[in-house]
Amino acid sequence: MDRDKQQAILEILEQDARTSPEAIASMLGLEVEQVKSAIKQMEADGIIRRFKTVIDWDRFGDERVYAFIDVKVSPAREVGFDDVAERIYRFPQVHAVYLVSGDHDLRVIVSGHTMKEIASFVAERLAPLERIQATYTQFVLKRYKEDGEVYAETEPDRRLVVAP
């Protein structure tokens, strides 16, 4: 299957991982077995990492606190930042770790049930790691959009349509 068809399959699954191979085949004018085979191969190749459900935990009633933690690291010979990043991403509280440009080296996204829980994680688990020089924590106050999903409640547009 050509790259354009594979990309089209990926874009459909990225928008809704529950889209069936039958529906994808219909949308793209392909045979169902072609779609199933392509998905299976992209899973085997690590292109499709997993299928994900985006959940609004606040709406469910299980409020969570998120924080961005910028981390300054002393790089090590031969490994740079990779070994520190690996130690950080193994913590269950950690959702993401990025190597970034700017004043800090790593950006870590973590969650917990309270600010105190995140503060304890930073003070007791993250900051003491070898080669970490400093951390800078910013708590998320309100989420507007994440993973392409809009969370902000907006008022419907009630303006009158003006036509020439």
Residue, then its C-alpha position, 0 to 999 in steps of 0.5 A: m500500500d502506498r504512503d498516501k493511503q497509509q497516511a490517510i488511514l493514520e489520520i482517520l484513526e488519530q481522529d477516532a481510534r474506534t473507526s472500523p476497518e470497514a468504515i476506513a475502507s469505505m472512506l478511502g475506496l480500499e478493500v477491508e483486508q487491505v486496511k486490516s493488513a496495513i493497520k497490522q503492519m503499522e502496529a508491528d512497525g511501531i508506527i501505531r503505538r496504541f489506541k487511545t481514549v481521551i477522557d474528561w476526568d473533571r466531567f467524570g468527577d475525578e478531578r486531577v491536577y496537572a503540572f509542567i515541570d521544567v528541569k535543568v540537567s547536567p548532561a553526561r558524556e555519551v548519553g547526554f540527557d537520555d538516561v535522566a529522561e528515562r529515569i523520569y519517564r518511568f515514574p507513573q505520575v509522568h505523562a510526558v517528557y520532552l527535550v526542549s530548547g531554552d533555559h531548561d533541558l527537559r519539560v515533564i508533564v505530571s498529574g496527581h490528585t492534589m497540588k501537594e501530591i505533585a509538590s511531594f513528587v517533585a521534592e522527594r522523587l524528581a529533584p533528588l535525581e542525580r544530575i538534576q540541577a533545578t526544577y521549575t513547576q507550573f500548575v495547569l489552572k484550566r485546560y482549554k484544548e488537549d490532544g485536539e479535543v476542546y474542553a472549554e465550554t463555549e456559549p453558542d453564537r447568538r448573533l444574527v446572520v447579516a446577508p448583503 
